[in-house]
């Protein structure tokens, strides 16, 4: 099993080279190089979420071909090398927004098929009692990979005129190693009757349906603003890719030390408890972006890097594992349905957010020296939107759950109070 967990992590590391090209500051810069405006950028950012609807069809391929490892490799190869076709359009200066959106969309169709098949495979491969620890440990190393890759990509973009072309070449090479790494992991039989779970049966599972509705609402609230954080830094404030990379590295380093903690806590108190706590953190952080401008960005980005690492590391872990816990079967139809509703929420959120951003893009105010761009109002709305998703998550029943108030009190506040009391008693004793 140690060998399996090793290549489980190695494959994830090499996958990051592609992932950073469809999200984050490099994706934003690549989108702008293809001349996307605010609305189209919002649509482009939502495409990976929108195309998750195709996860619904992964069940058909799994039931027909049975070999999930082979399917994941084929889907990943198609996804990543189709995306690398952007290289040729950059080299020949054919920077049409429609071309960019079309290639990204096709790439993400295959990425969605790979994702649902991979989750189904991992659910059967990794024992339930080890998932928090396994994914937590994996994410520690992926955080280190994030730091290395974003620095490499930002260095190439900032220092070479063909920087985006170079990152696409690097991604193509890394994708090959990702596919080769997958071959060292064992394929396991699908733990179903073999006939597949009908969609109507999935819809009759009220608890899983509640989680699906939460995922719809959460995706909608995230995609409402996700396209514009790096856009605001690059376009409005003029922050360099290198400085953004430094903050991303800090974020990854902090996340490295928190993934294992969240993994242990999730196994102990429940993934839902940790997810609710993390949603509150990242929602509050989005509201704090109202104060992100040319005068404050250097120290606010430091705070953002640290706090977002705490919140998103918890969410990346728990929202990956929760569907595995709630579904009563390993059939990809469960994860496909969940992803499909997430994609619908993403579509709605990106359209709403893109429209609002387009209206606010021309707003630029100055209150007694405090600079405010229109997108800063969008971030406040997004934070409130995200916060309200906790209401939907609380309706979902899980095997383990500790109320967030009790979790925070017993995990953080009580130990802190004991530590302070101990130190005060020690000081008092010394004074006597």
Secondary structure as GFF3:
##gff-version 3
##sequence-region A 1 432
A	DSSP	alpha_helix	2	19	.	.	.	ID=ss1
A	DSSP	alpha_helix	24	33	.	.	.	ID=ss2
A	DSSP	alpha_helix	38	50	.	.	.	ID=ss3
A	DSSP	three_ten_helix	51	57	.	.	.	ID=ss4
A	DSSP	alpha_helix	58	65	.	.	.	ID=ss5
A	DSSP	alpha_helix	68	83	.	.	.	ID=ss6
A	DSSP	alpha_helix	86	91	.	.	.	ID=ss7
A	DSSP	alpha_helix	97	125	.	.	.	ID=ss8
A	DSSP	three_ten_helix	128	130	.	.	.	ID=ss9
A	DSSP	alpha_helix	131	159	.	.	.	ID=ss10
A	DSSP	alpha_helix	163	182	.	.	.	ID=ss11
A	DSSP	alpha_helix	199	204	.	.	.	ID=ss12
A	DSSP	alpha_helix	206	223	.	.	.	ID=ss13
A	DSSP	alpha_helix	229	231	.	.	.	ID=ss14
A	DSSP	pi_helix	232	237	.	.	.	ID=ss15
A	DSSP	alpha_helix	241	269	.	.	.	ID=ss16
A	DSSP	alpha_helix	271	288	.	.	.	ID=ss17
A	DSSP	three_ten_helix	289	291	.	.	.	ID=ss18
A	DSSP	alpha_helix	297	326	.	.	.	ID=ss19
A	DSSP	alpha_helix	332	360	.	.	.	ID=ss20
A	DSSP	beta_strand	364	367	.	.	.	ID=ss21
A	DSSP	beta_strand	370	373	.	.	.	ID=ss22
A	DSSP	alpha_helix	374	387	.	.	.	ID=ss23
A	DSSP	alpha_helix	389	393	.	.	.	ID=ss24
A	DSSP	alpha_helix	404	408	.	.	.	ID=ss25
A	DSSP	pi_helix	409	413	.	.	.	ID=ss26
A	DSSP	alpha_helix	414	431	.	.	.	ID=ss27
###
